[in-house]
Amino acid sequence: MKGLLRGLRTTLRTLIRRPHTAQYPHVEPELPERSRGVIALLEENCTSCMLCARECPDWCIYIDSHKEETPPETEGGRARQKNVLDRFEIDYSLCMYCGICIEVCPFDALFWAPDFAYAEGDIRNLLHDKERLGTWMRRVPESTWPEGYAGPPVSPAEAAQLPGGGAAQLPSEEVEAQAAAQVPGDSAVAAESKVDPTPGEQPS
C-alpha cells in the first residue's frame, strides 16, 4: 500500500509539469548551425578538381566532367578551357560523415546542412545526384555561406515554405525587385532624390 501511494504521489507531481520530450516528427528538433546532417553542393563553385573524391576515405563520391573552350575575355586574349561538371554523386550508404570532403574543397562547393531525416526504403536510393545535393543548399545556415553568396535562387512560392519565409535565401536582386514592385511610389521618390541638381541650382 505504501508503495502504491508513493507511485501515485510521483504521478501527481509530474502530471502538472510541462513535458520535456519533443514529439518528433511533429516537433522539429533545434539543431546547432554546424550540425553534420547532410552534405550540400553549390554546383556553380565546383571546378571538378576531384580533390574531394580523392581524399574521401570511403570512396563514395563520384565525379564526371568534360572540358569546354571559353572565348577570350579581352580583345586579343586567348581562349581558355574549363571543366564542366556532368556528374556529382554521393553514396550515403557508404558515407561516414567525416567531413573531409568539405574541409579539403578549395572552392567552397561543399557545405554541411542540418537535415538528417532522409531515410530511404531502398539502399540504392541513397545515391544522391548533384540536383538533389543542390536542393540542400537552401538549408545551409547563412553564417557558413561563402563570401558574396546571396543564397540559392528560389521562386516566391518556394521561399514561402522555407524557414523564415525564405527572405534570407532570395538573391538580393530579386528582393530589391519585389520591394520596388510592392511600393512603386517609394522607389520613384528614391530615384528622384538621386538626380544631381543642374549647374547653378541649389538642391532643395
N, C-alpha and C positions, 0 to 999 in steps of 0.2 A: 504493500500500500504506500509506504514511504517512497519507494522508487517511482511509482506511478505519479504521485504528486510532484516529485522533483522533475519528472519529464514534462508534465503539464505546465509547471512554472517556467521551464525553459521555452516551451512552445508559446506561451502567452507573452513572454518577454521579447521574443524575436518577431512576434506577429505584427507588432506596431512599428517595427523598424523598416527603413527603406531597404529594398533588396540590393545586394551588391553584385549579383550575377546579371550580366548583359545577355539578353535573349537573342543570340546570334542565330540566323542571319537577319532577323527583323531589326536588330540594332547593330549598326556598323561599329567595329572597334576603332578607337582612336590610336592610330599608329604614329610613331615618330617619323619625321620627314625623311630621314635617311634609312628607312626600313628596307631590308633586302627582300622585296617581294617578287618582282619580275623585271627582266631586262628590256628596256625600251630602245628603239633605234631611231635616230634622227638621220634619215636617208640622205638628205642633202649635204651632210657633212662627211659622209663615208667616201673614202677615196679608194676602196678596195685594196688597201695596202697589205691585207692578210695578217697583220700583226696579232689581232685578237685570236684568229683561228690557229696560228702557230703556237701561241702561248697557252691556249686552253688545255688544261691537264686531262680533260675528259674527251677532247676531240669531238665536241658536239656542235661546233659552228661550221657551217658550210657556205662558202662564198664562190660565186662565179661572176665574171665581168668580161667586158670587151673594151677595146680601145677605139676612140673616135678622134678625128682630127678637128681641131677648132681653128677658126680663122684668126689671123693676127689682130691684136687689139689696137695696134697703132699702124699708121701707114708706113710701109717699108719693113714691117716686122715679119717674123717668121711664124708659120702655122705651128701649133703645138698639138700634142696628143694627150688625151686624158682618159682615165679609166671610167667606164660607165657600169654601174652596179646592175647586174642581171638577177642575181640570186643571193639572198642573205637569209639563212635559216638557222634556228637554234633548236636543238632537240632537247626539250626539257625533261625527257625521261632519262637523260644522261647527265644533265647539268647538276652540279652540286652547289651552285650559288656562291662560289668563292669570290667572285667579283674581279678576278684578274683581268678579264677582257675589258672591263670598264676602266681599270687603273692604267692599262698599257695603251689605250686608244689615244693617239696624239692629236686627234682632230675633233674631240668632243662629239662623238657619234653615238655613244652608248651611255645609258643612264639607268639608275635604279628607279623603279616606280613601286609604290606601296601595295599594289594589288597582289593578292595571294590566292584568291578563290577562283582558280581556273582549271579545276579538275576535269578530266575527260573520261568517258566510259570506255574508250578505246585508246590504248597506249600510242597507237600510230598518229592520233590527233594531237599529240604533244609536240609534234614537229611544226613549229610556227614559222611562217614566211615573213618577209620584210613588211608586207602590208599589215599583218597582224601585229608585228612588233612596233610598227609606226603608230598604231592607234593608241598604244600605251603611253606615248609622249604626252598625251593630254592629262595623264595622271602624275607626271613627274612634278615634284614640288618646284615652285618658281625659284626658290633660293638656289637650286642646283642647275638652273638653265645656263648655257654658255653666254658669254658677254655679247650683247647685241641681238640676242634671240628674243622675239616677242611672243613665242608660243606657236603651236601648230595652227594653221588656218582652219577654222570651223565655221559652219553656217550658223545663223542666229538660232535656228531650231535645235541644232546640236548643242550650242552653247548653253541654252536654257536648261538642258538636262545635266550639265556639269556642276560640280560643287561651286557655290558662289555665283551661279548663273553664267559662268564661263567668261566673265569680263576680263579676267587676267589672261585668258588663253587666246583672246581675239587679237589679231595683228593690229598694231597701232593705227595703220591707215584705215582699216575697216571701222575701228572705234571712232575715229575722227569723222569719217563719212556718215556713220549712223548719227552722231551727235549733231552734225550740220543738217541732216535731213529732218531730225526731230525739232530743232529750233532754228528755222531759216532766218528769222529776224535777227537773232543774236549774232549769227555768223556774218550777216550783211553789215551790221553795225561794226563788228570787229574788223571787217575788210576795209570799211571806210576810214576807220581810225588809223590804219596803217599807211594811208595815202600821204605822201610828202606834200607839204604846202608849196605853192608856186613861189618863185623868186620874188622877194619884196613883200610877201604876205605873211603876217604873223599867224601862227597856229592858234586856234581858239582854245 
